[in-house]
Amino acid sequence: MNESFLHYVWQFQYFNQKELRTTEGEELTIFKTGSHNRDAGPDFLQAKIKIDQLEWAGSIEVHIQSSDWLAHQHSGNGAYENVILHVVWENNQSILRNDGTVIPALELKHRVSKELWSKYAKLVNSSMHIACHSSLPDVPAITQLSLIEQAMMRRFESKANEVKKLLTENQGDWEETTYQWLARCFGFKINSEPFFQLAKVLPYKIIRKHPNNLLQIEALLFGQAGMLETKTKHEYITALFKEYQFLSAKYGLADSKLNPAQWKFLRLRPANFPTLRMAQFARLLQSQSGLFSQIIEGTKEEWKVLLDAHPSEYWQTHYHFAKPSARQEHALGEESKLVLMINAVIPILVAFSKQTDNEALMEKAIHWLQALPAEKNRIISYWNSLGLQAESAFDSQALIEQYNHFCNQRQCLNCAVGTSLIKP
């Protein structure tokens, strides 16, 4: 038995409701189960019940054993003073309020069918990566669609909260927040943290003081990243070093620059070297004046052009400083641009739409995702093999969210497909 299952049973009232009584023998009537609370505090809020002839409105707390109330240290916690019913699997101890009165309890162990628990246990204990592996092809299309929509809304919420946290750190500065968020994404997985740290020690307000001067933007980025060599005869590198010396002194940057050891090159393809990514990032920063305003006001097509980000001439023949390569444009590839649109651009749009309660911006974010191709990776291939096809980036993002945070963690009771397979 676990609390997640009991939450499910209470939320959908999947228990025998004939002659309901509290453990104290009082007649119980349930008018409203309450809304499921996934934050701190009681499990269900704004519930409404009647005990004998007295109606109550308040919260519901759910535990396996009633003594868990004490184990979880709810006594004396003001957030639980409004609990009107304690729903438990087993009532092994009476729980008192601060005023000495007993909190009414409803015991469920003799009211829940063994078949319901058996179906749940069989699903969550499946050895397959996706618990409903064998059943998914038979699930109605409308339920599968509901799974995708719910998962995508959860992913939007999660990303928006991450951006909001960063926005708070930046004291509400959306341009600085967008710059830092984009920088972290430009590092992709391996170098995301040093890229993020670089953006924090090299404020966007400094970058914006050098519009259209690509050499100075490159000097600031490479210099603050700790990548510039002092002993070289190459004209381009020498020019970068001199620019950085001047700009570093002007803005007081020298004491905060990164250590070269923070950047990872090992086992990366040359196209993913942080030096080349930084040259591409510099081009993007040079190409327009405001990252945030461009996201809010721009179009998907304009951003695809911005993300072409062809680096400067030197980087057409180099992946790394002083190590020539065959001449190539070395612009961002289509897959990289897709990743940046999904993980860098759209989350900012979603976060701002939520903060301002702007439905038009949320629709814009959804439209952009639906117009982008689905990602290709092992998770999406697995879903596709089960008959659930990702037709767009909206679908693939939802399925990645579902797999990582629900299927992997066996959160079947929070899934439209899972609940459809378990319900009586």
C-alpha positions as a Markdown table, in Angstrom:
| # | Residue | x | y | z |
|---|---|---|---|---|
| 1 | Met | 0.0 | 0.0 | 0.0 |
| 2 | Asn | 1.2 | 3.6 | -0.7 |
| 3 | Glu | -0.2 | 7.1 | -0.3 |
| 4 | Ser | -0.3 | 7.7 | -4.0 |
| 5 | Phe | -2.8 | 4.9 | -4.4 |
| 6 | Leu | -4.9 | 6.2 | -1.5 |
| 7 | His | -4.9 | 9.7 | -3.0 |
| 8 | Tyr | -6.2 | 8.2 | -6.2 |
| 9 | Val | -8.9 | 6.2 | -4.4 |
| 10 | Trp | -10.0 | 9.3 | -2.5 |
| 11 | Gln | -9.9 | 11.6 | -5.4 |
| 12 | Phe | -12.1 | 9.4 | -7.6 |
| 13 | Gln | -14.1 | 7.8 | -4.7 |
| 14 | Tyr | -13.2 | 4.3 | -5.7 |
| 15 | Phe | -14.3 | 2.7 | -2.5 |
| 16 | Asn | -17.5 | 1.3 | -1.0 |
| 17 | Gln | -19.5 | 4.3 | 0.1 |
| 18 | Lys | -22.4 | 2.5 | 1.7 |
| 19 | Glu | -23.2 | 3.5 | 5.3 |
| 20 | Leu | -20.1 | 5.6 | 5.6 |
| 21 | Arg | -19.0 | 6.3 | 9.2 |
| 22 | Thr | -16.0 | 7.7 | 10.9 |
| 23 | Thr | -13.9 | 5.5 | 13.1 |
| 24 | Glu | -15.7 | 7.2 | 16.0 |
| 25 | Gly | -19.0 | 5.8 | 14.6 |
| 26 | Glu | -20.4 | 9.2 | 13.3 |
| 27 | Glu | -22.4 | 9.2 | 10.1 |
| 28 | Leu | -20.3 | 10.6 | 7.2 |
| 29 | Thr | -21.5 | 12.2 | 3.9 |
| 30 | Ile | -19.0 | 13.4 | 1.3 |
| 31 | Phe | -20.2 | 16.4 | -0.8 |
| 32 | Lys | -16.9 | 17.4 | -2.3 |
| 33 | Thr | -13.5 | 15.6 | -2.3 |
| 34 | Gly | -11.4 | 18.7 | -2.7 |
| 35 | Ser | -8.7 | 19.7 | -5.2 |
| 36 | His | -5.5 | 17.6 | -5.1 |
| 37 | Asn | -2.7 | 19.7 | -3.6 |
| 38 | Arg | 0.7 | 18.9 | -5.0 |
| 39 | Asp | 2.5 | 21.6 | -2.9 |
| 40 | Ala | 3.2 | 21.7 | 0.8 |
| 41 | Gly | 0.2 | 21.3 | 3.1 |
| 42 | Pro | -2.8 | 19.0 | 3.3 |
| 43 | Asp | -3.4 | 16.6 | 0.4 |
| 44 | Phe | -6.8 | 17.9 | -0.7 |
| 45 | Leu | -8.1 | 21.5 | -0.3 |
| 46 | Gln | -11.5 | 23.0 | -0.3 |
| 47 | Ala | -13.4 | 19.8 | 0.5 |
| 48 | Lys | -16.9 | 19.6 | 1.9 |
| 49 | Ile | -18.4 | 16.9 | 4.1 |
| 50 | Lys | -21.1 | 16.3 | 6.7 |
| 51 | Ile | -20.5 | 14.5 | 10.0 |
| 52 | Asp | -23.8 | 13.6 | 11.6 |
| 53 | Gln | -25.9 | 16.7 | 11.1 |
| 54 | Leu | -23.0 | 19.2 | 11.0 |
| 55 | Glu | -21.4 | 20.3 | 7.6 |
| 56 | Trp | -17.7 | 21.0 | 7.4 |
| 57 | Ala | -15.6 | 22.8 | 4.8 |
| 58 | Gly | -11.8 | 22.5 | 4.8 |
| 59 | Ser | -8.9 | 20.2 | 4.0 |
| 60 | Ile | -8.4 | 16.4 | 3.7 |
| 61 | Glu | -5.2 | 14.6 | 4.8 |
| 62 | Val | -4.4 | 11.1 | 3.6 |
| 63 | His | -2.1 | 8.6 | 5.3 |
| 64 | Ile | -1.5 | 4.8 | 5.2 |
| 65 | Gln | -1.7 | 4.7 | 9.0 |
| 66 | Ser | -3.3 | 7.4 | 11.2 |
| 67 | Ser | -0.1 | 7.5 | 13.3 |
| 68 | Asp | 1.7 | 8.9 | 10.2 |
| 69 | Trp | 0.2 | 12.2 | 11.2 |
| 70 | Leu | 2.6 | 12.3 | 14.1 |
| 71 | Ala | 5.5 | 10.7 | 12.1 |
| 72 | His | 5.1 | 13.5 | 9.5 |
| 73 | Gln | 5.1 | 16.1 | 12.3 |
| 74 | His | 1.7 | 17.7 | 11.3 |
| 75 | Ser | 0.8 | 18.3 | 15.0 |
| 76 | Gly | 1.4 | 22.0 | 15.8 |
| 77 | Asn | 1.7 | 22.9 | 12.1 |
| 78 | Gly | -0.8 | 25.6 | 11.4 |
| 79 | Ala | -1.3 | 24.5 | 7.8 |
| 80 | Tyr | -3.1 | 21.3 | 9.1 |
| 81 | Glu | -5.4 | 23.1 | 11.6 |
| 82 | Asn | -8.1 | 23.2 | 8.9 |
| 83 | Val | -8.2 | 19.4 | 8.3 |
| 84 | Ile | -11.8 | 18.2 | 8.6 |
| 85 | Leu | -11.2 | 14.5 | 7.8 |
| 86 | His | -8.2 | 12.1 | 8.1 |
| 87 | Val | -8.5 | 9.5 | 5.3 |
| 88 | Val | -6.4 | 6.4 | 6.2 |
| 89 | Trp | -5.9 | 2.9 | 5.2 |
| 90 | Glu | -5.6 | 1.8 | 8.8 |
| 91 | Asn | -6.7 | 3.7 | 11.8 |
| 92 | Asn | -4.1 | 2.6 | 14.4 |
| 93 | Gln | -4.3 | 5.7 | 16.6 |
| 94 | Ser | -6.7 | 8.5 | 17.3 |
| 95 | Ile | -5.2 | 11.9 | 16.3 |
| 96 | Leu | -6.1 | 15.0 | 18.3 |
| 97 | Arg | -6.2 | 18.7 | 17.3 |
| 98 | Asn | -4.4 | 21.3 | 19.3 |
| 99 | Asp | -7.6 | 21.9 | 21.3 |
| 100 | Gly | -7.8 | 18.2 | 22.3 |
| 101 | Thr | -10.7 | 17.2 | 20.0 |
| 102 | Val | -10.4 | 14.1 | 17.8 |
| 103 | Ile | -9.8 | 14.6 | 14.1 |
| 104 | Pro | -12.5 | 12.5 | 12.4 |
| 105 | Ala | -11.0 | 9.6 | 10.4 |
| 106 | Leu | -12.3 | 7.4 | 7.6 |
| 107 | Glu | -10.7 | 4.0 | 7.4 |
| 108 | Leu | -10.5 | 2.4 | 3.9 |
| 109 | Lys | -8.9 | -1.0 | 4.2 |
| 110 | His | -12.2 | -2.8 | 4.2 |
| 111 | Arg | -13.8 | -0.6 | 1.5 |
| 112 | Val | -11.3 | -0.9 | -1.4 |
| 113 | Ser | -11.6 | -3.8 | -3.7 |
| 114 | Lys | -8.7 | -6.2 | -4.0 |
| 115 | Glu | -9.1 | -6.1 | -7.8 |
| 116 | Leu | -8.4 | -2.4 | -7.9 |
| 117 | Trp | -5.2 | -2.7 | -5.9 |
| 118 | Ser | -4.1 | -5.8 | -7.9 |
| 119 | Lys | -4.5 | -3.9 | -11.2 |
| 120 | Tyr | -2.5 | -1.0 | -9.8 |
| 121 | Ala | 0.3 | -3.2 | -8.4 |
| 122 | Lys | 0.6 | -5.2 | -11.6 |
| 123 | Leu | 1.0 | -2.0 | -13.6 |
| 124 | Val | 3.6 | -0.2 | -11.4 |
| 125 | Asn | 5.6 | -3.4 | -10.9 |
| 126 | Ser | 6.0 | -4.1 | -14.6 |
| 127 | Ser | 9.5 | -4.9 | -15.7 |
| 128 | Met | 9.1 | -2.8 | -18.9 |
| 129 | His | 10.4 | 0.8 | -19.2 |
| 130 | Ile | 6.9 | 1.9 | -19.9 |
| 131 | Ala | 4.6 | 0.1 | -17.5 |
| 132 | Cys | 1.6 | 0.1 | -20.0 |
| 133 | His | 3.8 | -1.3 | -22.8 |
| 134 | Ser | 1.5 | -4.2 | -23.7 |
| 135 | Ser | -1.8 | -2.2 | -23.2 |
| 136 | Leu | -1.0 | 1.1 | -24.8 |
| 137 | Pro | -1.8 | 0.0 | -28.4 |
| 138 | Asp | -5.4 | -0.8 | -27.3 |
| 139 | Val | -5.9 | 2.5 | -25.4 |
| 140 | Pro | -8.4 | 4.8 | -27.2 |
| 141 | Ala | -6.8 | 7.6 | -29.3 |
| 142 | Ile | -8.6 | 10.3 | -27.3 |
| 143 | Thr | -6.9 | 9.0 | -24.1 |
| 144 | Gln | -3.5 | 8.9 | -25.8 |
| 145 | Leu | -4.1 | 12.5 | -26.9 |
| 146 | Ser | -5.0 | 13.5 | -23.3 |
| 147 | Leu | -1.7 | 12.0 | -22.1 |
| 148 | Ile | 0.3 | 14.1 | -24.6 |
| 149 | Glu | -1.6 | 17.3 | -23.7 |
| 150 | Gln | -1.3 | 16.8 | -19.9 |
| 151 | Ala | 2.4 | 16.0 | -20.2 |
| 152 | Met | 3.1 | 19.0 | -22.3 |
| 153 | Met | 1.3 | 21.3 | -19.8 |
| 154 | Arg | 3.4 | 19.9 | -17.0 |
| 155 | Arg | 6.5 | 20.5 | -19.0 |
| 156 | Phe | 5.5 | 24.0 | -19.7 |
| 157 | Glu | 4.9 | 24.6 | -16.0 |
| 158 | Ser | 8.3 | 23.0 | -15.1 |
| 159 | Lys | 10.2 | 25.1 | -17.6 |
| 160 | Ala | 8.3 | 28.3 | -16.7 |
| 161 | Asn | 9.2 | 27.8 | -13.0 |
| 162 | Glu | 12.9 | 27.4 | -13.9 |
| 163 | Val | 12.9 | 30.6 | -15.8 |
| 164 | Lys | 10.9 | 32.4 | -13.1 |
| 165 | Lys | 13.5 | 31.4 | -10.5 |
| 166 | Leu | 16.3 | 32.8 | -12.7 |
| 167 | Leu | 14.2 | 36.0 | -13.3 |
| 168 | Thr | 14.0 | 36.5 | -9.5 |
| 169 | Glu | 17.8 | 36.2 | -9.2 |
| 170 | Asn | 18.0 | 38.8 | -11.9 |
| 171 | Gln | 15.6 | 41.1 | -10.1 |
| 172 | Gly | 13.0 | 40.9 | -12.8 |
| 173 | Asp | 15.3 | 41.8 | -15.7 |
| 174 | Trp | 13.9 | 39.7 | -18.6 |
| 175 | Glu | 16.7 | 40.6 | -21.1 |
| 176 | Glu | 19.4 | 39.5 | -18.7 |
| 177 | Thr | 17.4 | 36.3 | -17.8 |
| 178 | Thr | 16.9 | 35.5 | -21.5 |
| 179 | Tyr | 20.6 | 36.0 | -22.2 |
| 180 | Gln | 21.7 | 33.7 | -19.4 |
| 181 | Trp | 19.0 | 31.0 | -20.3 |
| 182 | Leu | 20.1 | 31.1 | -23.9 |
| 183 | Ala | 23.8 | 30.8 | -23.0 |
| 184 | Arg | 23.2 | 27.8 | -20.8 |
| 185 | Cys | 21.3 | 26.1 | -23.7 |
| 186 | Phe | 24.1 | 27.0 | -26.1 |
| 187 | Gly | 26.4 | 24.8 | -24.0 |
| 188 | Phe | 24.1 | 21.9 | -24.8 |
| 189 | Lys | 24.5 | 19.1 | -22.2 |
| 190 | Ile | 28.3 | 19.0 | -21.7 |
| 191 | Asn | 29.1 | 22.6 | -21.4 |
| 192 | Ser | 25.8 | 24.1 | -20.2 |
| 193 | Glu | 27.1 | 25.0 | -16.8 |
| 194 | Pro | 30.3 | 26.9 | -17.9 |
| 195 | Phe | 28.3 | 28.7 | -20.5 |
| 196 | Phe | 25.8 | 29.7 | -17.8 |
| 197 | Gln | 28.5 | 30.8 | -15.5 |
| 198 | Leu | 30.1 | 32.9 | -18.3 |
| 199 | Ala | 26.8 | 34.7 | -18.9 |
| 200 | Lys | 26.6 | 35.5 | -15.2 |
| 201 | Val | 30.1 | 37.0 | -15.0 |
| 202 | Leu | 29.7 | 38.8 | -18.3 |
| 203 | Pro | 26.4 | 40.7 | -18.1 |
| 204 | Tyr | 24.3 | 41.2 | -21.1 |
| 205 | Lys | 24.2 | 45.0 | -20.5 |
| 206 | Ile | 28.0 | 45.0 | -21.3 |
| 207 | Ile | 27.4 | 43.0 | -24.5 |
| 208 | Arg | 24.7 | 45.4 | -25.6 |
| 209 | Lys | 27.1 | 48.3 | -25.4 |
| 210 | His | 28.9 | 46.9 | -28.4 |
| 211 | Pro | 26.2 | 46.5 | -31.0 |
| 212 | Asn | 27.3 | 45.2 | -34.4 |
| 213 | Asn | 31.0 | 44.9 | -33.3 |
| 214 | Leu | 31.6 | 41.2 | -33.6 |
| 215 | Leu | 35.3 | 41.3 | -32.7 |
| 216 | Gln | 34.6 | 43.0 | -29.4 |
| 217 | Ile | 31.7 | 40.6 | -28.5 |
| 218 | Glu | 34.0 | 37.7 | -29.4 |
| 219 | Ala | 36.8 | 39.2 | -27.3 |
| 220 | Leu | 34.5 | 39.6 | -24.3 |
| 221 | Leu | 33.2 | 36.1 | -24.5 |
| 222 | Phe | 36.5 | 34.2 | -25.2 |
| 223 | Gly | 38.4 | 36.4 | -22.8 |
| 224 | Gln | 36.0 | 36.1 | -19.9 |
| 225 | Ala | 35.8 | 32.3 | -20.7 |
| 226 | Gly | 39.6 | 32.2 | -20.0 |
| 227 | Met | 40.3 | 30.9 | -23.5 |
| 228 | Leu | 42.5 | 33.5 | -25.0 |
| 229 | Glu | 46.2 | 32.8 | -25.4 |
| 230 | Thr | 48.8 | 35.5 | -24.7 |
| 231 | Lys | 51.6 | 33.9 | -26.8 |
| 232 | Thr | 50.5 | 33.7 | -30.4 |
| 233 | Lys | 51.4 | 35.3 | -33.7 |
| 234 | His | 48.0 | 34.9 | -35.3 |
| 235 | Glu | 46.5 | 38.2 | -36.2 |
| 236 | Tyr | 43.0 | 37.4 | -35.2 |
| 237 | Ile | 43.9 | 35.9 | -31.8 |
| 238 | Thr | 46.2 | 38.8 | -31.1 |
| 239 | Ala | 43.4 | 41.3 | -31.9 |
| 240 | Leu | 41.0 | 39.4 | -29.6 |
| 241 | Phe | 43.5 | 39.5 | -26.8 |
| 242 | Lys | 44.2 | 43.2 | -27.1 |
| 243 | Glu | 40.4 | 44.0 | -27.2 |
| 244 | Tyr | 39.8 | 41.9 | -24.2 |
| 245 | Gln | 42.7 | 43.6 | -22.2 |
| 246 | Phe | 41.1 | 47.0 | -22.9 |
| 247 | Leu | 37.5 | 45.9 | -22.3 |
| 248 | Ser | 38.3 | 43.9 | -19.2 |
| 249 | Ala | 40.0 | 46.9 | -17.6 |
| 250 | Lys | 37.1 | 49.2 | -18.7 |
| 251 | Tyr | 34.4 | 47.0 | -17.1 |
| 252 | Gly | 36.5 | 45.4 | -14.3 |
| 253 | Leu | 36.1 | 41.8 | -15.5 |
| 254 | Ala | 39.5 | 40.3 | -14.9 |
| 255 | Asp | 38.8 | 39.0 | -11.4 |
| 256 | Ser | 35.7 | 37.1 | -12.4 |
| 257 | Lys | 36.8 | 35.3 | -15.6 |
| 258 | Leu | 36.5 | 31.5 | -15.8 |
| 259 | Asn | 39.2 | 28.9 | -15.6 |
| 260 | Pro | 40.0 | 27.2 | -18.9 |
| 261 | Ala | 39.7 | 23.8 | -17.2 |
| 262 | Gln | 36.0 | 24.4 | -16.8 |
| 263 | Trp | 35.4 | 23.8 | -20.5 |
| 264 | Lys | 35.1 | 20.3 | -21.8 |
| 265 | Phe | 36.4 | 19.1 | -25.1 |
| 266 | Leu | 37.0 | 15.4 | -24.4 |
| 267 | Arg | 34.9 | 13.0 | -26.4 |
| 268 | Leu | 33.0 | 15.8 | -28.2 |
| 269 | Arg | 32.7 | 16.0 | -31.9 |
| 270 | Pro | 34.6 | 19.1 | -33.2 |
| 271 | Ala | 31.3 | 20.7 | -34.2 |
| 272 | Asn | 30.3 | 20.7 | -30.6 |
| 273 | Phe | 33.5 | 22.2 | -29.2 |
| 274 | Pro | 32.8 | 25.1 | -26.8 |
| 275 | Thr | 35.1 | 27.4 | -28.8 |
| 276 | Leu | 33.0 | 27.0 | -32.0 |
| 277 | Arg | 29.7 | 27.2 | -30.0 |
| 278 | Met | 31.0 | 30.5 | -28.5 |
| 279 | Ala | 31.8 | 31.9 | -31.9 |
| 280 | Gln | 28.3 | 31.0 | -33.0 |
| 281 | Phe | 26.8 | 32.5 | -29.8 |
| 282 | Ala | 28.8 | 35.7 | -30.5 |
| 283 | Arg | 27.2 | 36.0 | -33.9 |
| 284 | Leu | 23.8 | 35.6 | -32.5 |
| 285 | Leu | 24.4 | 38.3 | -29.9 |
| 286 | Gln | 25.7 | 40.6 | -32.6 |
| 287 | Ser | 22.8 | 40.0 | -34.9 |
| 288 | Gln | 20.1 | 41.9 | -32.9 |
| 289 | Ser | 19.7 | 44.3 | -30.0 |
| 290 | Gly | 17.3 | 42.5 | -27.6 |
| 291 | Leu | 17.0 | 38.8 | -27.1 |
| 292 | Phe | 13.9 | 38.9 | -25.0 |
| 293 | Ser | 12.0 | 41.4 | -27.1 |
| 294 | Gln | 12.9 | 39.4 | -30.2 |
| 295 | Ile | 11.3 | 36.3 | -28.7 |
| 296 | Ile | 8.1 | 38.1 | -27.6 |
| 297 | Glu | 7.7 | 40.2 | -30.8 |
| 298 | Gly | 9.5 | 38.0 | -33.4 |
| 299 | Thr | 8.3 | 35.1 | -35.5 |
| 300 | Lys | 9.4 | 31.5 | -35.6 |
| 301 | Glu | 10.9 | 32.2 | -39.1 |
| 302 | Glu | 12.9 | 35.2 | -37.8 |
| 303 | Trp | 14.4 | 33.1 | -35.0 |
| 304 | Lys | 15.3 | 30.3 | -37.4 |
| 305 | Val | 17.3 | 32.9 | -39.4 |
| 306 | Leu | 18.9 | 34.3 | -36.2 |
| 307 | Leu | 19.9 | 30.8 | -35.2 |
| 308 | Asp | 21.8 | 30.2 | -38.5 |
| 309 | Ala | 24.5 | 32.1 | -36.6 |
| 310 | His | 27.4 | 31.8 | -39.1 |
| 311 | Pro | 30.5 | 32.5 | -37.1 |
| 312 | Ser | 33.3 | 35.0 | -38.2 |
| 313 | Glu | 35.8 | 34.2 | -40.9 |
| 314 | Tyr | 38.4 | 32.6 | -38.6 |
| 315 | Trp | 35.9 | 30.0 | -37.4 |
| 316 | Gln | 35.2 | 28.9 | -41.0 |
| 317 | Thr | 38.5 | 27.2 | -40.9 |
| 318 | His | 38.9 | 26.3 | -37.1 |
| 319 | Tyr | 37.1 | 24.4 | -34.4 |
| 320 | His | 39.7 | 25.4 | -31.8 |
| 321 | Phe | 42.3 | 28.2 | -31.5 |
| 322 | Ala | 45.4 | 27.7 | -33.6 |
| 323 | Lys | 44.2 | 24.3 | -34.9 |
| 324 | Pro | 43.1 | 24.7 | -38.6 |
| 325 | Ser | 40.5 | 22.6 | -40.2 |
| 326 | Ala | 39.0 | 22.1 | -43.6 |
| 327 | Arg | 37.0 | 25.2 | -44.6 |
| 328 | Gln | 33.3 | 24.9 | -43.7 |
| 329 | Glu | 30.6 | 27.4 | -42.8 |
| 330 | His | 30.4 | 25.9 | -39.3 |
| 331 | Ala | 26.9 | 27.3 | -38.7 |
| 332 | Leu | 24.5 | 25.7 | -36.3 |
| 333 | Gly | 23.1 | 22.4 | -37.8 |
| 334 | Glu | 19.4 | 21.8 | -38.1 |
| 335 | Glu | 19.3 | 19.5 | -35.1 |
| 336 | Ser | 21.1 | 22.1 | -32.9 |
| 337 | Lys | 18.7 | 24.8 | -34.1 |
| 338 | Leu | 15.7 | 22.6 | -33.2 |
| 339 | Val | 17.2 | 22.0 | -29.7 |
| 340 | Leu | 17.7 | 25.7 | -29.1 |
| 341 | Met | 14.2 | 26.6 | -30.3 |
| 342 | Ile | 12.7 | 24.0 | -28.0 |
| 343 | Asn | 14.8 | 24.4 | -24.9 |
| 344 | Ala | 16.0 | 28.1 | -25.1 |
| 345 | Val | 13.5 | 30.2 | -27.0 |
| 346 | Ile | 10.1 | 28.7 | -26.3 |
| 347 | Pro | 10.5 | 28.3 | -22.5 |
| 348 | Ile | 11.0 | 32.1 | -22.3 |
| 349 | Leu | 7.9 | 32.7 | -24.3 |
| 350 | Val | 5.9 | 30.3 | -22.0 |
| 351 | Ala | 7.3 | 31.8 | -18.8 |
| 352 | Phe | 6.4 | 35.4 | -19.8 |
| 353 | Ser | 2.9 | 34.3 | -21.0 |
| 354 | Lys | 2.3 | 32.7 | -17.6 |
| 355 | Gln | 3.6 | 35.7 | -15.7 |
| 356 | Thr | 1.5 | 38.1 | -17.6 |
| 357 | Asp | -1.5 | 35.7 | -18.1 |
| 358 | Asn | -1.2 | 36.3 | -21.8 |
| 359 | Glu | -3.1 | 33.5 | -23.7 |
| 360 | Ala | -2.0 | 34.8 | -27.1 |
| 361 | Leu | 1.7 | 34.2 | -26.2 |
| 362 | Met | 0.9 | 30.7 | -24.9 |
| 363 | Glu | -0.9 | 30.0 | -28.2 |
| 364 | Lys | 2.2 | 31.3 | -30.0 |
| 365 | Ala | 4.5 | 28.9 | -28.1 |
| 366 | Ile | 2.2 | 26.0 | -28.8 |
| 367 | His | 2.0 | 26.9 | -32.5 |
| 368 | Trp | 5.8 | 27.1 | -32.7 |
| 369 | Leu | 6.2 | 23.7 | -31.1 |
| 370 | Gln | 3.5 | 22.1 | -33.3 |
| 371 | Ala | 5.2 | 23.6 | -36.4 |
| 372 | Leu | 8.6 | 22.2 | -35.5 |
| 373 | Pro | 9.6 | 18.6 | -36.4 |
| 374 | Ala | 9.7 | 15.9 | -33.7 |
| 375 | Glu | 13.0 | 15.2 | -32.0 |
| 376 | Lys | 14.7 | 11.9 | -32.8 |
| 377 | Asn | 16.1 | 10.0 | -29.9 |
| 378 | Arg | 15.8 | 6.6 | -28.1 |
| 379 | Ile | 12.8 | 7.7 | -26.0 |
| 380 | Ile | 10.8 | 8.8 | -29.0 |
| 381 | Ser | 11.8 | 5.7 | -30.9 |
| 382 | Tyr | 10.5 | 3.6 | -28.0 |
| 383 | Trp | 7.1 | 5.5 | -27.9 |
| 384 | Asn | 6.9 | 5.1 | -31.7 |
| 385 | Ser | 7.4 | 1.4 | -31.5 |
| 386 | Leu | 4.4 | 1.2 | -29.2 |
| 387 | Gly | 2.2 | 3.0 | -31.8 |
| 388 | Leu | 2.3 | 6.4 | -30.2 |
| 389 | Gln | 3.8 | 8.6 | -33.0 |
| 390 | Ala | 5.4 | 11.9 | -32.4 |
| 391 | Glu | 4.3 | 14.1 | -35.3 |
| 392 | Ser | 5.8 | 17.4 | -34.0 |
| 393 | Ala | 8.1 | 18.9 | -31.3 |
| 394 | Phe | 5.0 | 19.4 | -29.2 |
| 395 | Asp | 4.4 | 15.6 | -29.2 |
| 396 | Ser | 8.1 | 14.7 | -28.7 |
| 397 | Gln | 8.5 | 17.1 | -25.8 |
| 398 | Ala | 5.4 | 15.8 | -24.1 |
| 399 | Leu | 6.5 | 12.2 | -24.6 |
| 400 | Ile | 10.0 | 12.9 | -23.2 |
| 401 | Glu | 8.4 | 14.6 | -20.1 |
| 402 | Gln | 6.1 | 11.6 | -19.7 |
| 403 | Tyr | 8.9 | 9.1 | -19.9 |
| 404 | Asn | 11.4 | 10.8 | -17.7 |
| 405 | His | 9.1 | 12.1 | -14.9 |
| 406 | Phe | 6.2 | 9.7 | -14.9 |
| 407 | Cys | 6.9 | 6.3 | -16.6 |
| 408 | Asn | 10.4 | 6.1 | -15.1 |
| 409 | Gln | 9.0 | 6.9 | -11.7 |
| 410 | Arg | 5.9 | 4.8 | -12.1 |
| 411 | Gln | 3.6 | 7.8 | -11.6 |
| 412 | Cys | 0.8 | 5.8 | -13.4 |
| 413 | Leu | -1.9 | 7.4 | -11.2 |
| 414 | Asn | -1.0 | 10.8 | -12.6 |
| 415 | Cys | -1.3 | 9.6 | -16.2 |
| 416 | Ala | -4.4 | 9.6 | -18.3 |
| 417 | Val | -3.5 | 6.2 | -19.7 |
| 418 | Gly | -2.6 | 4.7 | -16.3 |
| 419 | Thr | -5.8 | 5.8 | -14.7 |
| 420 | Ser | -7.8 | 4.5 | -17.6 |
| 421 | Leu | -6.3 | 1.0 | -17.2 |
| 422 | Ile | -6.7 | 0.9 | -13.4 |
| 423 | Lys | -10.1 | 2.3 | -12.9 |
| 424 | Pro | -12.9 | -0.1 | -11.9 |
